Amino acid sequence: MATRSGTWGYRDRFGDRFGRTYFRRFGPGVVSSIGIGTYLGDPTDAVDERYRTAIRTALENGVNVVDTAVNYRCGRSERVVGEALETADVDRSEVLVATKGGFVPFDGSRPADPSAYVRETFVESGLVDPAELARGSHCIAPGFVDAMLDRSLSALGLESVDLYYVHNPETQLSVRSREAVYDRLQATFERLERRIEAGDVGAYGVASWEAFRVPPDHDAYLSLPEVVARAEAAAETVGAEEPGLAAIQLPFNVVMADGFTVDAHAAPASDADTVSHDDSEATSPEGGDATSALWYAHEAGLGVFTSASIAQGDLAVESNVPADVAAQLAGDTSAQRAINFARSGPGVTCAIVGASDPDHVAENVAAGTFDPLGARAFDAVFE
């Protein structure tokens, strides 16, 4: 597991290569504000090999955050992460490894009949209650998430993961009420609290696509204050001193900035009068002043890991970054400027960037040699 001494030692090894705010505090130590993701790519041996090389390149050049999921590339991404960690010139204690559970995974390749595969492998085995499935592929019941964590540890070849996300819980809103989704999250948080106690997990979080960056009347909306309250209740149930909920993940980039611009969550009481981003009278579904996901997480002490930081490659094309914004951002390439925008968001801990090409990794890592926007300059982008 990543440790305070391990991550600070990693920072001491690489910190002089980067800008002042490149390494940021998270958990017991520090992490790079650029991480490597493993979502994209076909489930093939050739892509596996590219990822092995790319992840090793990242780990050996100043990136100590690796993000994956049990279902990415039909389960291959976790295996490749484990193999890269084993062969890279880094110590396990230096690296934050994050993975996710929620989507039903395939095993190495996409089956000819996915529905039959899910039925035979997960439903008929008793691992998934069909009543818990959403869209035939998603489940956040405690027993299923628990089993997926074990599957991830096996695939990664690790005794523990540092950050375990419940993956896209808003998917469940297609088949059950919002209150029922919160109830399932709380039950799963209880299970994860026990896995923290057992030493299998360092902390847990919620990875979302829409949930935290859409307005309260949106079908995919989930309230961050309610998620935090459910984590607090879970910790109390198991007798933990404090909740293990430590982070959220959501898309955030220069063309998907709703995590900052959409005020959808009740601001913490002590800050309700100070976090408004405009002159409107926005209110949250819980009552009182509302704030954005990024600001709420910042005030609540949650880490923020951004996905789609370069919009899955689209922002590597210069014409896709608005010229007036690009002019404010430091970087030699469009991808670097886009990464530095994501790193500039308030409360952002790390911008995750998927890359299976070592040259792209080198370009992405070099973004950290430039400083991100300061708070005033970042706010000015939205004026």
C-alpha positions in Angstrom: 0.0 0.0 0.0 1.2 3.6 -0.6 2.7 5.1 2.6 3.6 8.5 3.8 7.3 7.7 3.7 7.1 6.0 0.3 5.2 8.8 -1.5 7.3 11.6 0.1 10.4 9.7 -0.9 9.0 9.5 -4.5 8.4 13.2 -4.4 11.9 13.8 -3.2 13.2 11.8 -6.1 11.2 13.5 -8.8 10.0 16.8 -7.4 12.7 19.0 -8.7 11.7 18.2 -12.3 8.3 19.7 -11.9 6.4 22.9 -11.1 5.8 23.9 -7.5 2.3 22.4 -7.1 2.9 19.2 -9.1 2.8 16.9 -6.0 -0.3 17.3 -3.9 -1.4 15.9 -0.5 -3.7 12.9 -0.5 -4.3 10.4 2.3 -1.1 9.7 4.3 1.3 11.2 1.7 1.5 13.0 -1.6 0.6 12.1 -5.2 1.5 13.5 -8.6 -1.2 15.8 -10.0 -1.0 13.9 -13.3 -2.0 10.2 -13.3 -2.2 7.5 -15.9 -5.5 5.9 -16.8 -6.2 2.6 -18.5 -9.7 2.7 -19.9 -9.3 3.0 -23.7 -8.0 0.4 -26.1 -9.0 -3.0 -27.5 -8.6 -6.1 -25.3 -5.7 -7.5 -27.2 -2.1 -8.7 -26.4 -0.7 -5.8 -28.5 -2.5 -3.2 -26.5 -1.5 -4.9 -23.3 2.1 -4.6 -24.2 1.8 -0.9 -25.1 0.1 -0.3 -21.7 2.9 -2.2 -19.8 5.5 0.1 -21.4 3.4 3.2 -20.9 2.7 2.6 -17.3 6.3 1.8 -16.5 7.4 4.9 -18.3 5.0 7.0 -16.2 6.0 5.4 -12.9 9.7 5.9 -13.6 9.3 9.5 -14.6 7.2 11.2 -11.9 3.7 9.8 -12.1 2.7 7.8 -9.0 -1.1 7.5 -9.6 -2.4 4.7 -11.7 -6.2 4.4 -12.3 -8.0 1.3 -13.5 -11.2 -0.7 -13.0 -12.2 -4.4 -12.9 -14.1 -4.0 -16.2 -11.6 -2.0 -18.2 -10.6 -3.7 -21.4 -12.4 -6.9 -20.3 -10.3 -7.2 -17.2 -7.0 -6.9 -19.0 -6.1 -3.4 -17.7 -5.8 -4.5 -14.1 -3.5 -7.3 -15.0 -1.3 -5.0 -17.0 -1.2 -2.5 -14.1 0.0 -5.3 -11.8 2.6 -6.5 -14.2 3.9 -2.9 -14.8 4.1 -2.3 -11.1 6.1 -5.4 -10.6 8.7 -4.6 -13.3 9.0 -0.8 -12.9 11.8 0.7 -10.9 9.6 1.9 -8.1 8.5 0.5 -4.8 4.9 -0.4 -4.2 4.8 2.0 -1.2 5.5 4.9 -3.6 2.4 4.4 -5.8 -1.3 5.1 -5.3 -3.2 2.4 -7.1 -7.0 3.1 -7.7 -9.5 0.7 -9.1 -13.3 0.4 -9.3 -16.2 -2.0 -9.0 -19.8 -1.8 -10.2 -19.9 -2.9 -13.8 -20.0 -6.7 -14.5 -16.6 -7.5 -16.1 -15.7 -9.9 -18.9 -12.7 -12.1 -18.7 -10.1 -11.2 -21.3 -12.3 -10.8 -24.3 -15.9 -9.8 -25.1 -18.1 -12.9 -25.2 -20.1 -13.6 -28.3 -23.3 -13.3 -26.2 -22.7 -10.9 -23.4 -26.2 -11.4 -21.9 -25.7 -15.1 -21.7 -22.3 -14.6 -20.2 -23.7 -12.4 -17.4 -26.5 -14.8 -16.7 -24.3 -17.9 -16.6 -21.3 -16.4 -14.8 -22.9 -14.0 -12.4 -26.6 -14.6 -12.0 -26.8 -18.4 -12.0 -23.8 -18.6 -9.8 -25.6 -16.5 -7.2 -23.0 -13.7 -7.3 -25.6 -11.2 -8.6 -29.3 -11.0 -7.7 -31.0 -10.2 -11.1 -33.1 -7.6 -9.2 -29.9 -5.7 -8.4 -28.8 -5.5 -12.1 -29.2 -2.2 -13.9 -29.1 -2.2 -17.7 -28.0 -5.8 -17.6 -24.5 -4.9 -16.6 -24.3 -2.9 -13.4 -24.6 -3.8 -9.7 -23.5 -2.0 -6.5 -24.9 -4.6 -4.0 -22.3 -5.1 -1.1 -21.7 -8.8 -1.9 -21.0 -8.1 -5.6 -18.7 -5.2 -4.9 -16.9 -7.2 -2.3 -16.4 -10.0 -4.8 -15.1 -7.6 -7.4 -12.6 -6.2 -5.0 -11.2 -9.7 -4.5 -11.2 -10.2 -8.2 -9.3 -6.9 -8.6 -6.7 -7.8 -6.0 -6.1 -11.1 -7.7 -5.8 -9.5 -11.2 -3.4 -6.8 -9.9 -1.4 -9.2 -7.9 -1.5 -6.9 -4.9 -2.4 -7.5 -1.3 -4.2 -4.1 -1.1 -5.4 -1.2 -3.2 -5.1 2.4 -2.0 -8.3 3.8 -3.4 -11.4 1.7 -4.3 -14.3 3.5 -6.1 -17.9 2.5 -6.3 -18.2 2.9 -10.1 -20.9 5.1 -11.6 -23.7 4.5 -9.0 -26.0 6.7 -11.0 -26.5 3.8 -13.4 -28.7 2.3 -10.8 -31.1 5.2 -11.1 -32.5 3.7 -14.3 -34.1 0.9 -12.2 -34.6 2.2 -8.7 -35.3 5.4 -6.7 -32.7 7.8 -5.6 -33.3 7.0 -2.0 -32.8 3.3 -2.8 -29.5 4.0 -4.5 -28.3 5.9 -1.4 -29.3 2.9 0.7 -27.3 0.6 -1.4 -24.3 2.9 -1.3 -24.5 3.0 2.5 -24.6 -0.8 2.7 -21.6 -1.1 0.3 -19.7 1.6 2.2 -20.2 -0.5 5.3 -18.6 -3.4 3.5 -15.7 -1.3 2.3 -15.2 0.1 5.8 -14.7 -3.5 6.9 -12.2 -4.1 4.1 -10.3 -1.0 5.3 -10.2 -2.5 8.8 -8.9 -5.8 7.2 -6.1 -3.9 5.4 -7.4 -4.7 1.9 -8.2 -1.1 1.0 -6.7 2.2 2.1 -9.7 4.4 1.4 -12.8 4.4 -0.8 -14.5 6.8 -3.1 -17.2 7.2 -5.7 -16.4 7.5 -9.4 -19.1 9.0 -11.5 -19.8 10.2 -15.0 -22.8 12.4 -14.6 -24.0 12.1 -11.0 -22.1 15.1 -9.4 -22.0 17.5 -12.3 -25.6 17.7 -13.4 -28.4 19.8 -11.8 -30.7 18.3 -9.1 -33.6 17.8 -11.5 -31.5 15.6 -13.8 -32.3 11.9 -13.9 -28.6 11.0 -13.1 -28.2 13.4 -10.2 -26.8 12.2 -6.9 -26.2 14.6 -3.9 -22.6 14.8 -2.6 -23.8 15.8 0.8 -26.0 12.8 1.0 -23.2 10.5 -0.2 -21.0 11.9 2.6 -23.8 11.5 5.1 -24.2 7.8 4.1 -20.4 7.3 4.5 -20.6 8.8 8.0 -23.5 6.5 8.9 -21.6 3.5 7.5 -18.5 4.3 9.6 -20.6 4.7 12.7 -22.3 1.3 12.1 -18.9 -0.5 11.9 -17.3 1.5 14.7 -14.7 3.3 12.6 -13.3 6.5 14.0 -13.9 8.4 10.8 -15.3 7.5 7.3 -13.1 5.9 4.8 -14.7 8.0 2.0 -11.7 10.0 0.7 -12.3 10.9 -2.9 -14.6 11.4 -5.9 -13.8 11.0 -9.6 -15.7 12.9 -12.3 -15.0 14.2 -15.8 -13.5 17.6 -15.8 -11.8 19.4 -18.7 -12.0 22.7 -20.7 -15.1 21.6 -22.6 -16.7 19.6 -19.8 -16.4 22.0 -16.9 -19.7 21.4 -15.3 -18.0 20.0 -12.2 -17.1 23.6 -11.5 -19.9 25.6 -13.2 -23.0 23.7 -12.0 -24.0 24.6 -8.5 -25.9 21.5 -7.4 -24.8 20.5 -3.9 -25.6 22.1 -0.6 -22.6 24.0 0.6 -21.2 23.1 4.0 -23.0 25.2 6.6 -20.0 27.3 7.6 -19.3 28.2 4.0 -22.7 28.6 2.5 -22.4 32.3 2.3 -19.0 32.4 0.6 -18.9 29.8 -2.2 -21.3 31.2 -4.8 -19.7 31.5 -8.2 -22.2 34.0 -9.7 -24.9 36.5 -8.7 -27.7 34.0 -9.1 -29.8 32.8 -6.2 -29.1 29.1 -6.8 -30.3 26.7 -4.0 -29.6 23.1 -3.5 -32.2 20.3 -3.2 -31.2 20.1 0.5 -32.0 23.8 1.0 -29.7 26.7 1.4 -27.0 27.9 -0.9 -25.6 25.5 -3.5 -22.1 24.9 -4.7 -20.3 22.9 -7.4 -19.0 19.4 -7.0 -15.4 20.7 -7.0 -16.0 23.3 -4.4 -18.1 20.9 -2.2 -15.3 18.3 -2.3 -12.7 20.9 -1.5 -14.7 22.1 1.5 -15.5 18.5 2.6 -11.9 17.4 2.5 -12.4 15.0 -0.3 -9.8 14.4 -3.0 -10.8 15.0 -6.6 -9.5 12.8 -9.4 -10.6 14.0 -12.8 -11.3 11.7 -15.6 -11.5 12.6 -19.3 -8.9 15.3 -18.6 -8.1 15.6 -22.3 -11.6 14.4 -23.4 -10.3 11.0 -24.4 -7.8 12.6 -26.8 -10.0 15.2 -28.4 -8.2 18.1 -26.6 -4.9 17.0 -27.9 -6.1 18.6 -31.2 -5.2 22.3 -30.9 -8.4 23.6 -32.6 -10.5 21.8 -30.0 -9.3 24.0 -27.1 -11.0 27.4 -27.1 -8.3 29.9 -28.3 -9.1 32.4 -25.5 -8.6 29.7 -22.9 -5.5 28.2 -24.5 -3.9 31.6 -24.4 -4.1 31.6 -20.6 -2.6 28.1 -20.2 1.0 27.1 -20.0 2.3 24.2 -22.1 4.1 23.4 -25.3 1.3 21.4 -26.8 -2.5 21.4 -26.8 -2.6 18.2 -24.7 -0.3 19.8 -22.1 -2.5 23.0 -21.9 -5.6 20.8 -21.5 -4.0 18.8 -18.7 -3.0 22.0 -17.0 -6.6 23.3 -17.2 -7.8 20.2 -15.4 -5.0 20.5 -12.8 -6.2 24.1 -12.2 -9.6 23.3 -10.9 -10.2 24.1 -7.2 -9.6 21.1 -5.1 -8.4 18.9 -7.9 -5.9 16.4 -6.6 -4.9 14.7 -9.8 -5.9 14.8 -13.5 -6.1 11.2 -14.9 -5.0 10.9 -18.5 -5.3 7.7 -20.4 -2.2 6.7 -22.4 -0.9 3.5 -23.9 1.8 5.2 -26.0 5.1 6.0 -24.2 5.6 9.2 -26.3 2.2 10.4 -25.2 3.1 9.6 -21.6 6.3 11.7 -21.9 4.3 14.6 -23.4 1.7 14.3 -20.6 4.2 14.1 -17.8 6.0 17.2 -19.2 2.8 19.2 -18.6 3.7 19.1 -14.9 6.8 21.1 -15.6 4.5 24.1 -16.1 2.4 25.6 -13.3 -1.4 25.5 -13.6 -3.5 28.5 -13.5 -3.8 30.4 -10.2 -7.2 30.8 -8.6 -7.8 34.3 -10.0 -6.8 33.3 -13.5 -8.9 30.2 -13.4 -12.0 32.1 -12.3 -11.4 34.6 -15.1 -11.8 31.9 -17.7 -15.5 31.7 -16.7 -16.2 35.5 -16.5 
